[in-house]
């Protein structure tokens, strides 16, 4: 019965927590006859400790969450954005990322390898390997950042797409403000 319960309970547990199911076997095997509703329904959800399992291992957000910092200008933060720029290879990405951070046009640039882009160019559908730059910066720096990318990118029409940051870690957003030019 414990192995049956363990297998069924693993459906309730996120994949990251499945390795913990062996710790739960002891709990399942010590169940008393008070869990006879399981025997009647054959459903692990009728067991008395399922609420505990869900609260401990659920992938859903907990009921009490800390509200994120809203992106309104304050003394500690400024309206911020994430900008996507694709580059043809690692060297081009690293060179562009370095120049963006050195010019204080962004606080941080992530270089994500292994992106495959499918796009239409000059009437032909192309598929090319690329790398993605994820750039975190102030909203007010978007025009300067866009011009910098255009001037230092090898594509005729480089991708520059900005998304607003609606909130986040107050400390990170303050660091972003302090790491970029005004």
N, C-alpha and C positions, 0 to 999 in steps of 0.2 A: 504494500500500500504506500509506503514512503516513497518508493521510486516513481509510482504513478503520480503522487502528489507533487514530487519534485519536478517531473516533466511538465505537468500542467502549470505549476507555479512559475516555471521559467518563461512561460508566455506572458506573465504579468510583469516580469522583471526586464529592465532595459538590457541591451546587449552588453553594455559595460559592466553591469552588475551580475551577469549570468555566472561569472566565475565564483560569485559568493554563494551560489545555490547549494554547494556542499555544506556550507555552514548552516543552511536552513534545513537540511535533511534531519539533523538531530531534533530540531523543533517539530518537524512533521512526524517523526517516529514516536515522539512522546505524547502525541494527542491522545486524549482519553475518549471514552465512549460518548462524551458530551458532544462530539462532532458527528453524531449520527445523521445529521442533515446531509452531510456529504454522501454518506452511504445511500440515502434515499434519492438524492438528485444526481449524484455522480459529478457534481460541479464543484470545483475548488472554491468558487466565489461564495459558496454558502458556508465556508469554514469561518469561524469566529475571528481569526487573526488576519483575514484578507485586507481589512482596512489598514492595519498596521503595515503590511507589506506594501500596499499602494502608497501610503504616506512616506515610507522609507525609500522605496525604489522607483517610484513613479517618474516618468519623463516629463510629466506636466509640471508647470511652474508652481511653486508652493503658494499657498493662499496669501501669506504675508510676504510681499516683495518690497524692496526699497525702491522708491520711485527714482527714475533716472533724472539727471540734471537736464533741465530744459535749456535749449540753446538760445537764450536771450542774452544780449550783451550785458555783462556785469563787470565788476572790477577784476574778477578772476578769470573769466572766459569771454570768448567772442564767438559770433556765429561762424561755424566751421563747416567744411565740406570734405568729401572724399572724391578724388578725381581719378578716373581710369584712363590710362594711356597704354596702347599696345606698342611693342617694339619688335623688330625682326629677330633679335638674338640676345644672348646674355651680355655680351660686351657693350652693345648699344644701350641696353637697359641700365647697366651699371654706370656707364658714362653719363647718361642723362640723369639718373637718380642722384649721382654725386653732385652734378652741377646744380640741380634743383635745391638740394639741401645746403650746399655751400653758399648759394645766393639767398638763403633763408626764405625761399618761396614755399617751403613746406617743412614741417617738423619731422616727417618720416615718410619714406617710400619703401613699400614692400615690392619685391620682385618675385612674381609667381611664374615659375617655369611650366612648360608643357601645355600651353594653351593652343588650341587649334581653332583658327578663324576661317569661317566660310563667308564670303562676301562677293558682291558684284563690283567689278572695276572695268571700265571701258567696254561694257557690253558683254563681259565674260564672267562666269562664276568661277571663283578661285578658292582653293583651300591651301592655307599656309600655316606652318608652325610659327607661333609667336610666344612672346612672354608678356605678361601683364604687369604694369606698374600700378600699384594702389597708393595714391598720394593723399596724405592728410594735411590739410592746410586751412587757413582762414578764408572765409568767403570773399572778403575784400581783395584777396590776392589772385583771384581767378583770372582777371584780364592779363596781369603780368606773367602768371604761370603759363597761360595759353600762348602768349607771344614768345616766351622762352622755349617752350616745346616746339613751336613752329620753326624757330630759328636754329634749333639744335637737333632736329629729328631728320632722319634720312628719307622719310615718306613725303610725297607731295602733299598729301592731306592726312596729317596724323590725327588719330582719335584723341579727343579731349572731351570727356564726358564728366560732368560734375553732379554729385548727389548730395543733398543736404544731410548733415548730421543732426538728428532730432534730439539727441541727448546722449549721455554716457557717463563714464567715470569723471567726477569733478577734478580729480588730480590729473588725469590724462589730458582733459580739455584745457586745464590751466597750463600744463607743460606745453601743449600745442601752441597756445597763445604766446608763451614766453620763448619759444624756439623759432618763431617766425618774425619777419619784419612787419612793421606797421604799414 
